[in-house]
Amino acid sequence: MQIVIFKSNKNKSSSYKIGGLFFILSFISLLFLLTFILSSSVYFYGYKNGYNELNEDRITDIAYYEKEIRQIKSENKNKIDFFSKKLIRISSQIQILNTIGNKISKIAKIDKKDFNFKKPNYIGGKNKVSIEFEYNSDFDNYLDNIILGLAEKQDDLMYISKVINNLEMKEQFFPAGFPSKEGYISSNYGLRNSPISKKEHFHKGVDIAHKMETDILSLAAGKITFSGKKYGYGNLVIIDHLNGYTTKYAHNNRNLVKTGDIVKKGQLIAKMGSTGHSTGPHIHLEVLKNNKNINPNKFIHYKEKFSKRD
């Protein structure tokens, strides 16, 4: 085979002879080179597209997992909020129960420990409850039972509180207790020899002696129906109470209330003295039921259960 090559300078041409075997080998080499280049191009093009698709899949997966994580976080937050609200509700009910319990224990004069709901029951033992923050789990049901139990206890305590308040109110108007903070009974109710006339007569009350100006207190809440001087009694205070009860406080050095006043149980109403028919400082106490004198002893020795004096 002969190949003619023309050169531009001086229009000269050259010719070369190439053997057939060399030509074939050169053609085959060129063909292999072109095939390699084409294959490499196809490979790298496919690799690039595959990588991009894989990268897009990874981005899609990451977005999916991020969405799942956000959803899990949201569910956990909702669960935490759900159980937090239940625990806050339980804490609030316990606080209410303790307030009512303290009030009852104070009025009824019983140990506050009997109404202490701050210590929760132990979660364990035979009826062990696993703490699991899931809806409708054993722990969720356990909290619901606590809330229900506390609500029932609150209703019971409220009823007891109303009963005690009613009893306290009744005791407020029931004559009871000593009419002075200090003193001793110097003369009892019934027949006795009068210290003035020396003759036997019926003593309608009890005399409690102590020093001048000792505080004299009301045996019960009521209304002052008389405050002034009366023959034999000297300075006298009369109080009307509920249920037909009346109390009289006589021989006072001075009265500290006036007719028409409303007084509480245990309120200061007078100062001890020796006015009227008296041989020394004392208080003459009378108790009447429906305008009839009765023995004051059972009233002054009566132990109050609920009432509290000022």
Secondary structure, 3 states (H helix, E strand, C coil): CEEEEECCHHHCEEEEECCHHHHHHHHHHHHHHHHHHHHHHHHHHHHHHHHHHHHHHHHHHHHHHHHHHHHHHHHHHHHHHHHHHHHHHHHHHHHHHHHHHHHHHHHHCCCHHHHCCCCCCCCCHHHCCCCCCCCCCHHHHHHHHHHHHHHHHHHHHHHHHHHHHHHHHHHHCCCCCCCECCCEEEECCEEEECCCCCCEEEECCEEEECCCCCEEECCCCEEEEEEEEECCCEEEEEEECHHHEEEEEEEEEEECCCCCCEECCCCEEEEEECCCCCCCCEEEEEEEECCEEECCHHHHCCCCCCCCCC
